[in-house]
Amino acid sequence: MFRPNLPSIAKRGLRTFRQGGLKLAEAQEAALLNGTSPEPVKQVIVGGPFRIQRSATGGLPVYSVARNDGSWKTIVRKIEGDVVHFQKQLNAYLKETHIDPLKAPPQATLRPTNMNLSIKGKHTSDVKDFINLRGY
């Protein structure tokens, strides 16, 4: 993209994030050039006393597993630090975003043998949204 007389993003020291193939700073800059207002930025809440390690391919370690009885289970792996604090925050987030008034919100349970969290049902997208909001 040709930008006449504009300082480069790297020179200004802006931190860039990927969003839909364009860097967020470039998208905001293009919106300002076009005379439109830039899209609102999601607020990122920085972690806590825990850390989520990425997988070897760079993805989040959140998986859905089909069980033999036809039900689903979501597993969150590679949690370092205070796992109980992460579990409490995740349960509060799942309760807050739960919209079905006839069902109870999903609960994350801690598996003490490997320190993974397990949630009944297929909730990978909700858990990944929660982790991304925390800046991991």
C-alpha positions in Angstrom: 0.0 0.0 0.0 1.5 3.4 -1.0 1.3 6.0 1.7 2.8 9.3 0.7 4.4 11.5 3.4 3.4 9.3 6.2 5.9 8.0 8.8 6.2 4.3 8.9 4.5 2.3 11.6 7.8 0.9 12.9 9.3 4.4 13.3 6.4 5.6 15.4 6.8 2.5 17.7 3.2 1.4 17.5 2.5 -2.1 18.6 0.6 -4.0 15.9 -1.8 -6.8 16.1 -3.1 -9.0 13.3 -6.8 -8.5 12.5 -8.3 -10.0 9.4 -5.1 -10.0 7.3 -4.3 -6.4 7.9 -2.4 -5.0 10.8 -4.6 -3.1 13.2 -2.5 0.1 13.0 -2.6 0.0 9.2 -6.3 -0.4 9.2 -6.8 2.5 11.6 -4.4 4.6 9.5 -6.3 3.7 6.3 -9.6 4.7 8.0 -8.2 8.1 8.9 -7.0 8.6 5.4 -10.4 7.8 4.0 -12.1 10.2 6.4 -13.9 7.4 8.4 -13.6 6.6 12.0 -11.4 3.6 12.9 -13.0 0.4 14.2 -13.1 0.2 18.0 -10.3 -1.9 19.5 -11.1 -4.8 21.9 -9.9 -4.1 25.4 -7.1 -6.5 26.4 -7.0 -7.4 30.0 -3.5 -8.5 31.0 -3.3 -11.9 32.5 -2.9 -12.6 36.2 -0.8 -14.9 38.3 -1.0 -17.5 35.5 0.4 -18.0 32.0 -0.9 -20.0 29.0 1.8 -21.6 26.9 1.1 -21.9 23.2 1.3 -25.2 21.4 4.2 -26.1 19.1 2.3 -24.8 16.1 1.5 -21.5 17.8 -2.1 -22.2 18.6 -3.9 -22.0 22.0 -3.9 -25.4 23.9 -7.7 -25.6 24.0 -9.2 -28.8 22.5 -12.6 -30.5 22.1 -12.8 -34.2 22.6 -15.7 -36.4 21.5 -16.5 -39.0 24.1 -17.9 -42.5 23.6 -21.4 -41.6 24.7 -21.6 -38.9 22.0 -21.0 -36.0 24.4 -18.2 -33.4 24.1 -15.6 -32.3 26.6 -13.3 -29.2 26.3 -9.8 -29.5 27.7 -7.5 -26.6 28.5 -3.8 -27.6 28.8 -0.4 -25.9 29.4 -1.5 -23.6 32.3 1.4 -22.4 34.4 1.2 -20.6 37.7 -2.0 -20.3 39.8 -4.4 -22.7 38.0 -7.1 -22.2 40.6 -7.2 -18.5 39.9 -7.4 -19.1 36.2 -10.3 -21.6 36.8 -12.2 -19.0 38.9 -11.8 -16.3 36.3 -12.8 -18.7 33.5 -15.9 -19.9 35.4 -16.9 -16.2 36.0 -16.5 -15.4 32.3 -18.5 -18.5 31.2 -21.2 -17.6 33.7 -21.2 -14.0 32.4 -21.4 -14.9 28.7 -23.9 -17.8 29.2 -27.2 -16.9 27.5 -29.5 -19.9 27.9 -31.8 -19.4 31.0 -32.9 -23.0 31.1 -29.4 -24.5 31.4 -26.8 -24.0 34.0 -23.6 -22.3 32.8 -20.6 -24.6 32.1 -18.2 -25.1 34.9 -14.4 -25.8 34.5 -13.2 -28.5 36.8 -9.5 -29.0 37.6 -7.9 -32.4 37.0 -5.3 -32.6 39.7 -3.2 -35.3 38.1 -2.1 -33.2 35.1 -3.4 -29.7 36.2 -5.6 -29.4 33.1 -9.1 -27.9 33.1 -12.0 -29.9 31.8 -15.4 -28.5 30.8 -18.5 -30.5 29.8 -19.6 -29.6 26.3 -18.0 -28.0 23.3 -16.8 -24.6 24.5 -13.5 -24.1 22.6 -14.5 -20.8 21.0 -15.6 -19.3 24.4 -12.4 -20.4 26.2 -10.2 -19.1 23.3 -12.0 -15.8 23.4 -11.4 -15.6 27.2 -7.7 -16.4 26.8 -7.3 -13.8 23.9 -9.0 -11.1 26.1 -6.3 -11.8 28.7 -3.6 -11.1 26.2 -2.3 -14.6 25.7 
